[in-house]
């Protein structure tokens, strides 16, 4: 259950409130992920959770990349910690829940292994096809969300795949490596965090991927490309570039419209005065 808005039975809270408040992991007091642990405590008693789309809640979210990266690292730490705790209660719930939990928990490891193998043992068009497939799936899902909500801004959800591959994956690995560091990355909600520690795994990840691309290009350049392969590379590169040009153009258009709307509102306020 999400931290900003959740309701729990008071009678259940009395059964574990002390253990929940004083939770420790690897000898350290837990300072984040309290909403996850509270939910898992309820699940450990054999109860279930319910979701309603009619609930509304306002919360503050990061608007700077570093704050977002630290937040995601912090969330990943609590996720893996609570995944281990929740695994003890899989037998009390539906088999599908166990399946989803196992797949979600191991997916980042499978994805990292696949990407590294692709970038170092694959071919250059395999890498290009991978990038195109990732963005195509993201674009299809975001377009569906845009039609469902009637809001073209939802198209930018396709950028999540880029953030996941470039930032979230290394952040998850860094979270596991520093899972016993309860104070790393914590911050006040409305303070701008200048914590560059989160950039370390991202930099390492980019170095690994860049090394794979350079290695593959050097390996492939020793063999002349056929016309069909050249066509595939050119077309694929153009399609990938067009995707980014389309999103950038849409972003500029929406920003300009938003600016004109704000100016119009300010002008109306002046006239009213």
GIFENCOR-V736513 format. One record per run of one state. SS is the DSSP state (hx for helix, st for strand, lp for the rest). FROM is the first residue (numbers start at 1). LEN is the number of residues. If there is no record, write none. Layout:
ss={SS	SS}
from={FROM	FROM}
len={LEN	LEN}
//
This chain:
ss={lp	hx	lp	st	lp	st	lp	hx	lp	hx	lp	hx	lp	hx	lp	hx	lp	hx	lp	hx	lp}
from={1	10	22	24	26	28	30	34	45	65	93	95	122	124	150	152	178	198	222	227	273}
len={9	12	2	2	2	2	4	11	20	28	2	27	2	26	2	26	20	24	5	46	1}
//
